[in-house]
Amino acid sequence: MRYLLYSFILLMLIPIHASAQDVAIDIVRSIETNSVALDAIAYSPDGLRFATGGRDNIIRVWDSESGDLLMETEGHADWVTSLAFTANGTQIISGSRDGSVRVFDATSGALLSILGQHDNHVTSVAITDNGYVASGGRDKVIKLWHMESGSLVSSFDHFGQAVLDLAFDPTGTYLASASDDGMIWLWGIFDENNVWLKQLIGHTDSVNTLAFSENGDLLLSGSVDGSLRLWDVSDLASETLDPLASFYGHFAPIMGVGFSADGRVAISSSLDGTVRLWDVSGAIDIGSELSTLSNGVAPLTNLVTHPNQSQAITVGTDGRITAWDISSTVLDDLIESVRPAPVVVEQPSSPPSTNASPSLASAPPAPVTGRALSIPNAGINVGVTSFPLGGGTWQIDPWEPLAGHFQGTSWIDSIGNVVIGAHSEMPNGTAGVFLNLYNVGIGDEIFVQDGTLTRRYIVVNIRSVDYRDVSVVYPTSHNRLTLITCDIPSYVVEQNIYYERLVIIADEVPL
C-alpha cells in the first residue's frame, strides 16, 4: 500500500492582477499526494466526489467535501491519461497510455470491462448521459462505444492528426475534438439531420483542451501556444464559425479550460503554473484577464469545473490537487473590483514571447563543466557531446554513451530550436541513455546546461515521426528543445532499421 500524505489547507491568495488586488480567490482545499504527476481528473455528476489519475497507473476517488481518499485501484499497465464518470456516478471510464479504454466500479475500484483498444496512447475519453463513450488517441482515431453492450459503434480515422481532447456538447448531440495540427472538429453523431462535420479554424498550434459552456452556446479551446479561443457554436447551420475572441496571457501551453456557472467567466490552467480568469460576457471587455492565481510553481496539467461550476480543481506534475472557489459571489466581487479601472488585453497578431513573462522554476541541477542535459522526472542526467553533420545526415557512433547536439541546429546561447539526440537502445540490445524518454510526460521540466549557462524547458508535445521526417529539426523563431531517439516498437529485425523516431518537444520557460 502506497503511503499518501494528505494536507488540507484553507488559504487566501491575492490575485496577481493589479486591478483586482483587493479581491481574494479562496483555495477551498489543497491535497498533497505522493508527488506522482497527475494528468487526469473528473467530477462525479453530483459533485460529491472526484477522480484523479496519473503516472503511477492508479485511479483514485476522493470526497469533494472532506478531501478524504475513498478508493484507489491500479487497473492500467501505463499512465492514466483521461477519466469520466457515468451519468449515474456508479462507474468510471478511463483512458491510458497502454492504449485501452476501461470501465471501473467507482466505489470498489473493480475492473468491470475493457471497452476496447487504440493502437497508441489514449489521450481523452468523453461520455454522454445515455451511455455512449468516445475515445481519442495518438493513433489519429476517434472511436465511439456503446457502454451497455460494449460494442464499437463507429471509428473515425480521417482526421490525419493525433487527437488530444474530446468534449460532448451538453445535449450529447455532437462531439468536439482537438487535433495536434491546431484544428478543432465538430461532428454530429446523434443529430436528427444525421452525421455532419465542421471545422473550427483559428489556432496555429496543437489544441490541448476543450470545454463547452453550460448551455452549449460557447466552446473554449486552449493551445500549446499559450492562447485560448472562444467560439460561438449556437448556430451550427452557419457556413463559417470564427472565434469570438482570443485570450493571451499564459506563457506556456494551456492544459485545462472551463466556464463559471453563469458563463460570464472562463478559467484556464497552464504549464506555466498559473490559473487565470477571463471576461467572457463583456462585463469589462471580452478577452480581458480578470485575475492570475498560483498555488505553487509546478506545471499544471489539467483542470475541471464542478458540475454546478462553483469550484474548479487543478492538478499538476507535483501531484498536488487544488480546489478553487469560483462561486458567483466571488466572481461578482472580482468583476466589480476590476470595473472601475478596466484592463483591456491587447490581442497581438502572434502569441507573446515566452521570454517576456517571469516564472518561478524548480531548482535546476548544479552547474557542471561542459554541456549537460537533465530531465529530473525521468532520471536522465547526461553529458552532451556533438553529432557532426556530414553526408546529408548526422554522424552518430552506434555505441555513443552520451547525448549529442545536432550540429547546425541552435544552441542555448542563441534563439531557436536546440536539437539533441541519443540512443534508446545499444547495438547489443542494452538500454541507451534515452530509453527513459518513454517516462517523460507533458509538463515535465528539462534543463540544458553549458558551464554556468542554464536554460529551462517544459515538455509541450510528444510524438512519433517517420525516420525520414526532418521537419522536427527545422529552425524556430522562439526557444525550443527537441529530443530525438529511435522509437523501439518500430524496429524491424529483418531490415535492422527503426522506422520511426520518438520526439520530445519542449519550449523554454524562463528560470
C-alpha positions in Angstrom: 0.0 0.0 0.0 1.5 3.3 -1.0 1.7 5.9 1.7 0.0 9.2 1.0 0.3 12.4 2.9 -2.9 14.4 2.9 -2.6 18.1 3.7 -5.7 20.1 3.7 -5.1 23.9 3.6 -7.5 26.7 3.7 -5.7 29.7 2.2 -6.5 33.2 0.8 -4.4 34.3 -2.1 -4.3 37.8 -3.6 -4.6 37.6 -7.4 -1.7 38.9 -9.3 -3.9 41.1 -11.5 -3.3 44.7 -10.3 -6.8 45.9 -10.8 -8.2 43.1 -8.6 -5.8 43.5 -5.8 -8.5 43.8 -3.1 -10.3 40.6 -4.0 -9.1 37.2 -2.7 -9.8 33.9 -4.5 -10.2 31.2 -1.9 -8.4 27.9 -2.2 -11.1 25.6 -0.9 -8.7 22.7 -0.4 -5.1 21.7 -1.3 -4.2 18.0 -1.2 -0.6 16.9 -1.4 -0.4 13.3 -2.6 2.7 11.2 -3.1 4.2 13.7 -5.5 3.5 11.5 -8.6 2.5 13.7 -11.5 -1.3 13.8 -12.2 -2.7 14.2 -15.7 -6.4 13.2 -15.4 -9.3 14.5 -13.3 -13.1 14.2 -13.3 -16.0 15.1 -11.1 -18.9 12.8 -10.4 -22.2 14.1 -11.7 -23.4 15.1 -8.2 -20.1 16.8 -7.4 -19.7 14.9 -4.2 -16.6 13.0 -5.4 -13.8 13.5 -7.9 -11.4 11.0 -9.5 -7.7 11.5 -10.4 -5.2 9.5 -12.4 -1.6 9.9 -13.2 1.8 8.4 -13.9 1.7 5.7 -11.2 -1.2 4.0 -13.2 -3.6 4.4 -10.3 -7.1 5.8 -10.3 -8.2 7.4 -7.0 -11.6 8.7 -5.9 -11.8 11.5 -3.4 -14.5 13.0 -1.2 -15.1 16.6 -2.5 -16.1 18.0 0.9 -13.5 16.4 3.2 -10.7 15.6 0.8 -10.7 12.0 2.1 -9.4 9.2 -0.2 -12.3 6.9 -0.8 -10.9 4.4 -3.3 -7.8 3.6 -5.3 -7.3 0.9 -8.0 -4.4 0.0 -10.3 -6.2 -1.2 -13.4 -3.9 0.0 -16.2 -0.4 -1.0 -17.3 0.6 2.5 -18.0 -0.2 6.2 -17.1 -3.9 7.1 -16.7 -4.5 10.0 -19.1 -8.2 10.7 -19.0 -11.2 10.0 -16.8 -15.0 10.4 -16.9 -17.9 9.3 -14.6 -21.1 7.7 -16.0 -24.3 9.8 -15.6 -25.4 7.9 -12.5 -21.9 8.2 -10.9 -21.5 4.4 -10.4 -18.8 3.8 -12.9 -15.6 5.5 -14.2 -14.4 5.4 -17.8 -10.6 5.7 -18.1 -8.1 6.0 -20.9 -4.4 5.2 -20.7 -1.1 5.2 -22.4 -1.5 1.4 -22.6 -4.0 2.1 -25.3 -7.0 0.7 -23.6 -10.4 2.2 -22.6 -11.7 0.6 -19.4 -14.7 0.7 -17.1 -14.3 0.6 -13.3 -16.7 0.4 -10.4 -16.5 3.9 -8.8 -17.0 2.6 -5.3 -15.0 -0.7 -5.2 -12.5 0.0 -8.0 -13.2 -3.3 -9.6 -12.5 -3.6 -13.3 -15.9 -4.2 -14.9 -14.9 -4.3 -18.6 -12.4 -3.2 -21.3 -14.3 -1.4 -23.9 -11.5 -1.6 -26.5 -8.1 -0.7 -27.6 -6.3 2.0 -29.6 -3.0 1.5 -31.4 -1.3 4.2 -29.4 -1.8 6.3 -26.3 -5.5 7.1 -25.4 -5.5 10.9 -24.8 -9.1 11.5 -24.0 -12.5 9.9 -23.1 -15.9 11.6 -23.0 -19.3 10.2 -22.2 -23.0 11.1 -23.0 -25.8 10.8 -20.4 -27.3 7.9 -22.4 -24.1 5.9 -22.2 -22.1 6.4 -25.4 -18.3 6.7 -24.9 -16.0 8.5 -27.2 -12.2 7.9 -27.1 -9.4 9.5 -29.0 -5.7 8.8 -29.2 -2.4 9.4 -30.7 -3.2 6.8 -33.3 -5.3 9.6 -35.0 -8.5 7.7 -34.4 -11.8 8.6 -32.6 -13.8 5.6 -31.5 -17.4 5.6 -30.3 -18.5 2.8 -28.0 -21.9 1.8 -26.5 -21.4 1.3 -22.8 -24.2 -1.2 -22.1 -23.4 -3.6 -25.0 -19.7 -2.9 -25.0 -19.8 -2.7 -28.8 -17.8 -0.4 -31.1 -20.4 1.8 -32.9 -18.1 3.9 -35.1 -14.5 4.6 -35.8 -13.2 7.8 -37.5 -9.7 7.9 -38.8 -9.7 10.6 -41.4 -8.5 13.4 -39.2 -4.9 12.8 -40.0 -3.5 14.0 -36.7 -3.3 12.9 -33.1 -6.5 13.5 -31.2 -5.6 15.4 -28.0 -9.0 16.1 -26.4 -12.7 15.3 -26.7 -15.9 17.0 -25.4 -19.6 16.3 -25.9 -21.9 19.2 -26.1 -24.3 19.3 -23.1 -27.1 17.7 -25.1 -24.9 14.8 -26.2 -25.8 15.5 -29.8 -22.4 16.2 -31.2 -18.7 15.9 -30.3 -15.8 18.4 -30.4 -12.3 17.0 -31.0 -9.0 18.8 -30.7 -6.1 17.9 -33.0 -2.4 18.1 -32.9 -2.4 20.3 -36.0 -4.4 23.1 -34.3 -7.7 22.0 -35.9 -11.0 21.6 -34.0 -13.6 19.4 -35.5 -17.3 19.3 -34.6 -19.1 16.1 -35.7 -22.7 15.3 -35.3 -23.4 11.7 -34.3 -26.9 11.7 -32.9 -28.3 14.7 -34.7 -31.7 14.4 -36.4 -30.1 15.5 -39.6 -27.7 12.6 -39.5 -23.9 12.7 -39.3 -22.2 16.1 -40.1 -18.8 17.5 -39.8 -17.5 21.1 -39.3 -14.1 22.7 -38.9 -13.1 25.4 -36.4 -10.0 27.2 -37.8 -8.1 29.7 -35.7 -5.3 28.0 -33.7 -1.9 27.8 -35.2 -0.5 25.1 -32.9 -1.8 22.0 -31.2 -5.1 22.3 -29.3 -4.8 20.5 -25.9 -8.2 21.1 -24.2 -11.8 21.9 -24.9 -14.9 22.8 -22.8 -18.5 23.8 -23.5 -20.5 26.4 -21.6 -23.4 25.1 -19.6 -25.9 26.0 -22.3 -23.7 24.7 -25.1 -23.6 28.0 -27.0 -19.9 28.6 -26.4 -16.8 26.5 -26.8 -13.5 27.3 -25.2 -10.2 25.9 -26.5 -6.6 26.1 -25.2 -3.5 25.7 -27.3 0.2 24.8 -27.0 1.0 28.4 -28.0 -0.5 29.6 -24.7 -3.6 31.2 -26.2 -7.3 30.5 -25.8 -10.1 30.9 -28.4 -13.8 31.5 -27.6 -16.2 30.1 -30.2 -19.9 30.8 -30.8 -21.4 27.4 -31.6 -25.0 28.4 -31.1 -25.8 28.4 -34.8 -24.2 25.3 -36.4 -26.0 26.0 -39.7 -23.6 28.9 -40.3 -21.2 28.3 -43.1 -18.2 29.5 -41.1 -17.6 29.5 -37.3 -15.0 32.1 -36.5 -13.6 32.7 -33.0 -15.4 35.4 -31.0 -12.2 36.3 -29.1 -8.7 35.2 -28.5 -7.2 35.4 -25.0 -3.5 35.9 -24.4 -1.6 35.9 -21.1 -0.3 32.4 -20.4 3.3 31.9 -21.4 3.2 28.1 -21.7 0.7 25.6 -23.1 -2.9 25.6 -21.9 -3.8 22.3 -20.4 -7.3 22.8 -18.9 -10.3 25.2 -19.5 -13.8 25.7 -18.1 -16.6 28.1 -17.5 -18.2 29.6 -14.4 -21.8 28.7 -13.7 -23.4 31.7 -15.5 -20.9 31.7 -18.3 -19.6 35.1 -17.5 -16.0 34.0 -16.7 -13.7 31.5 -18.3 -11.0 29.7 -16.4 -7.7 28.2 -17.6 -4.7 26.3 -16.3 -1.3 26.1 -17.9 2.1 24.5 -17.7 3.3 28.0 -16.6 1.9 27.0 -13.2 -0.9 29.6 -13.1 -4.7 29.6 -13.2 -6.3 32.6 -15.0 -9.8 34.0 -15.0 -11.1 35.8 -18.2 -14.0 38.0 -19.0 -16.4 36.2 -21.4 -19.6 38.2 -21.1 -18.2 41.6 -21.8 -18.7 42.9 -18.3 -15.3 44.5 -18.7 -14.1 43.5 -22.2 -14.3 40.1 -23.8 -10.9 38.5 -23.6 -9.6 40.7 -20.8 -7.8 38.9 -17.9 -9.5 39.3 -14.5 -7.1 37.5 -12.3 -4.0 35.3 -12.2 -3.7 32.7 -9.4 -0.9 30.4 -8.3 -0.6 27.7 -5.6 3.0 26.7 -6.3 5.5 26.6 -9.1 4.8 23.2 -10.7 3.3 23.0 -14.2 -0.5 22.4 -14.1 -1.6 19.5 -16.3 -5.4 19.6 -16.1 -8.4 21.5 -14.8 -12.1 20.5 -14.3 -15.0 22.5 -13.0 -17.6 21.3 -10.5 -21.0 20.3 -12.0 -22.5 23.4 -10.6 -19.4 25.3 -11.6 -18.9 26.8 -8.2 -15.4 25.3 -7.9 -12.5 24.3 -10.2 -9.9 21.7 -9.5 -6.4 21.7 -10.9 -3.7 19.0 -10.9 0.0 19.2 -11.8 3.3 17.5 -12.1 4.0 17.7 -8.4 0.9 15.6 -7.6 -0.9 18.4 -5.8 -4.7 18.7 -6.1 -6.1 22.3 -5.6 -9.8 23.3 -5.4 -10.5 26.9 -6.2 -13.6 28.9 -5.3 -15.2 30.4 -8.4 -18.7 30.8 -7.0 -20.9 33.6 -8.3 -20.4 35.7 -5.2 -16.6 35.6 -5.5 -16.8 36.4 -9.3 -19.2 39.3 -8.6 -16.7 40.9 -6.3 -13.8 40.2 -8.7 -15.6 41.8 -11.7 -16.7 44.8 -9.6 -13.1 45.3 -8.4 -11.9 45.5 -12.0 -14.7 47.5 -13.4 -13.6 51.0 -12.2 -10.3 50.6 -13.9 -10.8 48.0 -16.7 -7.7 46.4 -18.1 -8.1 45.7 -21.8 -5.8 42.9 -23.1 -4.4 43.9 -26.5 -4.6 40.9 -28.8 -1.3 40.5 -30.6 -1.0 39.0 -34.0 1.1 36.2 -32.6 1.4 34.7 -29.1 3.6 36.5 -26.7 7.3 35.5 -26.4 8.0 33.2 -23.5 10.9 35.4 -22.6 8.6 38.3 -21.8 7.0 36.8 -18.6 8.6 35.9 -15.3 8.3 32.4 -13.8 9.2 30.6 -10.7 11.0 27.5 -11.6 12.2 24.3 -9.9 15.9 24.5 -8.9 18.0 23.4 -11.9 20.8 20.9 -11.5 24.1 22.2 -10.0 26.3 23.8 -12.7 28.6 21.5 -14.4 31.7 21.9 -16.6 30.8 21.5 -20.2 27.4 20.6 -21.6 24.7 18.5 -19.9 21.1 17.5 -20.2 18.9 16.8 -17.2 15.3 15.5 -17.0 14.6 15.1 -13.3 11.2 13.2 -13.7 12.8 10.7 -16.0 16.0 10.2 -14.1 18.1 11.4 -17.1 21.3 13.3 -16.3 23.8 13.0 -19.1 26.6 14.9 -20.8 26.1 16.3 -24.2 28.7 15.8 -27.0 28.4 17.0 -30.6 27.0 15.0 -33.5 28.7 16.4 -36.7 26.8 16.9 -39.9 28.2 15.1 -42.9 26.9 13.3 -46.0 23.5 14.8 -45.6 22.9 13.4 -42.1 24.3 13.5 -38.6 27.2 11.1 -37.8 26.4 9.2 -34.7 28.5 6.4 -33.3 26.2 3.4 -32.7 28.0 2.8 -29.3 27.8 6.5 -28.3 27.0 6.6 -24.5 26.3 10.3 -24.3 23.6 12.5 -25.8 24.6 14.6 -28.8 23.8 18.1 -30.1 22.9 18.1 -33.8 25.5 20.3 -35.5 23.8 23.2 -37.4 20.9 23.5 -35.0 20.6 26.3 -32.4 22.3 26.2 -29.0 21.3 27.7 -25.7 23.3 30.8 -26.2 21.1 31.9 -29.1 17.4 31.8 -30.1 16.0 28.8 -31.9 15.5 25.1 -31.9 18.1 23.1 -30.0 18.1 19.5 -31.2 19.7 16.8 -29.1 19.6 13.0 -29.8 20.8 9.8 -28.1 20.3 6.1 -28.4 17.3 4.4 -26.8 19.0 1.0 -27.4 22.6 0.0 -27.9 23.5 -2.5 -30.7 23.6 -5.4 -28.3 20.0 -4.6 -27.0 21.0 -3.0 -23.7 19.5 0.3 -22.6 20.6 3.5 -24.2 20.7 6.9 -22.4 17.4 7.9 -23.9 15.5 4.8 -23.1 13.8 6.7 -20.3 12.4 9.2 -22.7 9.4 6.9 -22.6 8.9 8.1 -19.0 8.7 11.8 -20.0 5.3 13.4 -19.9 3.7 16.7 -20.9 4.7 19.4 -18.4 7.9 17.8 -17.3 10.9 20.1 -16.9 14.1 19.7 -18.9 17.3 21.6 -18.2 20.2 22.1 -20.6 23.5 23.5 -19.3 26.6 24.8 -20.8 29.0 25.7 -18.0 27.2 28.2 -15.9 24.6 29.0 -18.5 21.3 27.1 -18.0 18.1 27.1 -19.9 14.8 25.6 -18.6 12.2 23.9 -20.9 8.7 22.5 -20.3 7.6 19.5 -22.4 4.7 20.6 -24.7 4.3 17.7 -27.1 5.3 14.0 -27.6 5.1 12.3 -31.0 6.5 9.6 -33.2 7.6 10.6 -36.7 8.8 8.7 -39.8 12.6 8.3 -39.7 12.8 10.4 -42.9 10.9 13.3 -41.4 13.4 16.0 -40.7 10.9 18.8 -40.1 11.3 18.4 -36.3 14.8 19.8 -36.6 13.8 22.9 -38.5 14.7 26.3 -37.0 12.1 28.1 -34.8 11.7 31.8 -34.0 11.4 31.0 -30.3 13.5 28.9 -27.9 12.6 25.3 -28.3 14.3 22.0 -27.4 13.8 18.9 -29.5 14.9 15.5 -28.2 15.1 12.6 -30.7 15.7 8.9 -30.3 14.8 5.7 -32.2 11.2 4.5 -31.3 11.8 0.9 -30.1 8.4 -0.5 -31.2 9.1 0.5 -34.8 12.2 -1.8 -35.1 12.1 -4.3 -37.9 14.6 -7.1 -37.3 14.8 -8.4 -40.8 15.9 -5.0 -42.1 17.7 -3.9 -38.9 16.1 -0.4 -39.0 13.9 1.7 -36.8 11.2 3.2 -39.0 10.1 5.8 -36.5 11.6 8.3 -34.2 10.3 9.2 -30.7 10.4 13.0 -30.5 10.0 15.1 -27.3 9.2 18.8 -27.9 9.8 21.4 -25.2 9.6 25.1 -25.1 11.6 27.5 -22.9 10.1 28.8 -19.7 12.3 31.4 -18.0 14.2 30.5 -14.8 
